[in-house]
Amino acid sequence: AMVLDILVAVTDLLEDRQRIRNNKEEGEQASTIFDSTKALTAMYHFNEIGWKIGKSALQKKSTYSPTNGKETSNQEEEEVNYLVKKRAYEEITALNIEDSKLNKEQLTTLLNFKKRKIDKGISQLNKSQQFRLWKEWKARWDEPAQFDNQIVMSVEELSTITNETTN
């Protein structure tokens, strides 16, 4: 029985030592991450004052991204939203309904697909206002929001503007 107690005590001791080693490794990793974060933060503060920074700080600066992947998730979310709007738009256009027979929900869906960031909201408009907008926006390109910062017109929009100015 005494030998069995000694074996159990030795195995407990070995497990405790392994746990201590694991904790030490985790602590060293956390300390390394903390030190690199401190260096990066200090680099930005000193850089604002106008101090010169070393090579290691420059390397950290070149790999540092303040967004940490937020831009890509926003882009992915915009792409998904665009595809959902496009699918709904295509479903309604596939019905081949006359423009005058479209209901308010269908007009809202069509307008949401053609809407650009610079356009005002369309949900608060009544059906006749939405129908008027749909006649104006129907010829717009079906491009995603990447063109919102530029002035982009389809050939039809350009021709209607030139026809209005010449008349």
C-alpha positions as CSV (number, residue, x, y, z in Angstrom):
1,A,0.0,0.0,0.0
2,M,2.9,2.3,0.8
3,V,4.4,1.8,-2.7
4,L,1.0,2.6,-4.3
5,D,0.8,5.9,-2.3
6,I,4.3,6.8,-3.5
7,L,3.4,6.1,-7.1
8,V,0.2,8.3,-6.9
9,A,2.2,11.1,-5.3
10,V,4.9,10.9,-8.0
11,T,2.2,11.1,-10.8
12,D,0.5,14.0,-9.1
13,L,3.9,15.7,-8.8
14,L,4.6,15.1,-12.5
15,E,1.1,16.5,-13.5
16,D,1.7,19.6,-11.3
17,R,5.1,20.2,-13.0
18,Q,3.6,19.9,-16.5
19,R,0.8,22.3,-15.5
20,I,3.4,24.8,-14.2
21,R,5.4,24.5,-17.5
22,N,2.2,25.1,-19.5
23,N,1.3,28.2,-17.4
24,K,4.9,29.5,-17.9
25,E,4.7,29.1,-21.7
26,E,1.3,30.8,-21.8
27,G,2.6,33.7,-19.7
28,E,5.6,34.1,-21.9
29,Q,3.4,34.3,-25.0
30,A,1.1,36.8,-23.3
31,S,4.1,38.9,-22.2
32,T,5.5,38.9,-25.7
33,I,2.2,40.0,-27.2
34,F,1.9,42.7,-24.5
35,D,5.4,44.0,-25.2
36,S,4.9,44.2,-28.9
37,T,1.6,46.1,-28.4
38,K,3.4,48.5,-26.0
39,A,6.1,49.1,-28.6
40,L,3.5,49.8,-31.3
41,T,1.5,52.2,-29.2
42,A,4.6,54.0,-28.1
43,M,5.7,54.3,-31.7
44,Y,2.5,56.0,-32.7
45,H,2.7,58.5,-29.8
46,F,6.4,59.3,-30.5
47,N,5.7,59.6,-34.2
48,E,3.0,62.2,-33.6
49,I,5.6,64.4,-31.7
50,G,8.0,64.0,-34.6
51,W,10.6,61.6,-33.2
52,K,12.5,59.2,-35.4
53,I,11.5,55.5,-35.1
54,G,13.7,52.4,-35.3
55,K,13.6,49.6,-37.9
56,S,11.6,47.2,-35.6
57,A,8.9,49.8,-35.1
58,L,8.8,50.5,-38.8
59,Q,8.3,46.8,-39.5
60,K,5.5,46.7,-36.9
61,K,3.9,49.7,-38.5
62,S,4.0,48.2,-41.9
63,T,2.2,45.0,-40.7
64,Y,-0.2,46.9,-38.4
65,S,-3.8,47.4,-39.7
66,P,-6.1,49.6,-37.5
67,T,-9.2,48.0,-39.1
68,N,-8.2,44.4,-38.2
69,G,-10.3,43.0,-41.0
70,K,-13.3,45.2,-40.6
71,E,-13.1,46.6,-44.1
72,T,-13.3,43.1,-45.6
73,S,-16.3,42.2,-43.6
74,N,-18.1,45.4,-44.7
75,Q,-17.2,44.7,-48.3
76,E,-18.5,41.2,-48.0
77,E,-21.7,42.5,-46.3
78,E,-22.2,45.0,-49.1
79,E,-21.7,42.3,-51.7
80,V,-24.2,40.0,-50.0
81,N,-26.7,42.9,-49.8
82,Y,-26.2,43.7,-53.5
83,L,-26.7,40.1,-54.5
84,V,-29.9,39.9,-52.4
85,K,-31.3,43.1,-54.0
86,K,-30.3,41.9,-57.4
87,R,-32.1,38.6,-57.0
88,A,-35.2,40.3,-55.8
89,Y,-35.0,42.7,-58.7
90,E,-34.6,39.9,-61.2
91,E,-37.5,38.0,-59.8
92,I,-39.8,41.0,-60.3
93,T,-38.5,41.8,-63.8
94,A,-39.0,38.2,-64.7
95,L,-42.7,38.5,-64.1
96,N,-42.9,41.0,-67.1
97,I,-45.5,43.1,-65.3
98,E,-46.3,46.5,-66.9
99,D,-44.8,49.4,-65.0
100,S,-48.2,50.9,-64.2
101,K,-49.4,47.6,-62.6
102,L,-46.5,47.3,-60.2
103,N,-47.6,47.5,-56.5
104,K,-45.8,49.6,-53.9
105,E,-43.8,46.7,-52.5
106,Q,-42.5,45.8,-56.0
107,L,-41.6,49.4,-56.8
108,T,-39.7,49.6,-53.5
109,T,-37.8,46.5,-54.3
110,L,-36.9,47.7,-57.8
111,L,-35.9,51.2,-56.6
112,N,-33.8,49.7,-53.8
113,F,-31.8,47.9,-56.4
114,K,-31.3,51.0,-58.5
115,K,-30.7,53.3,-55.6
116,R,-27.3,54.9,-55.1
117,K,-25.8,56.2,-51.8
118,I,-26.4,59.8,-52.9
119,D,-30.1,59.2,-53.4
120,K,-32.6,59.9,-50.6
121,G,-34.7,57.2,-48.9
122,I,-37.6,55.8,-50.9
123,S,-39.5,53.9,-48.3
124,Q,-41.4,57.0,-47.1
125,L,-42.6,57.9,-50.6
126,N,-46.1,57.0,-51.7
127,K,-46.8,54.8,-54.8
128,S,-47.1,57.7,-57.3
129,Q,-43.8,59.2,-56.1
130,Q,-42.1,55.8,-56.3
131,F,-43.6,55.3,-59.8
132,R,-42.2,58.7,-61.0
133,L,-38.8,57.7,-59.5
134,W,-38.9,54.3,-61.2
135,K,-39.4,56.0,-64.6
136,E,-36.4,58.1,-63.9
137,W,-34.1,55.4,-62.5
138,K,-35.2,52.5,-64.7
139,A,-32.4,53.1,-67.2
140,R,-29.7,53.3,-64.6
141,W,-26.9,50.9,-64.7
142,D,-27.2,47.8,-62.5
143,E,-23.8,48.3,-60.9
144,P,-23.0,48.0,-57.2
145,A,-22.1,50.9,-55.0
146,Q,-18.5,51.1,-56.3
147,F,-19.7,53.8,-58.7
148,D,-21.4,55.9,-56.1
149,N,-18.5,58.2,-55.6
150,Q,-18.3,59.0,-59.3
151,I,-20.8,60.5,-61.6
152,V,-21.8,57.5,-63.8
153,M,-24.6,57.6,-66.3
154,S,-26.0,55.0,-68.6
155,V,-26.4,55.8,-72.3
156,E,-30.1,56.2,-71.8
157,E,-29.7,58.6,-68.9
158,L,-27.2,60.7,-70.9
159,S,-29.5,60.8,-73.9
160,T,-32.5,61.9,-71.9
161,I,-30.4,64.7,-70.3
162,T,-29.1,65.8,-73.8
163,N,-32.7,65.6,-75.2
164,E,-34.0,67.8,-72.4
165,T,-31.3,70.4,-72.8
166,T,-31.7,70.6,-76.6
167,N,-35.4,70.9,-76.4
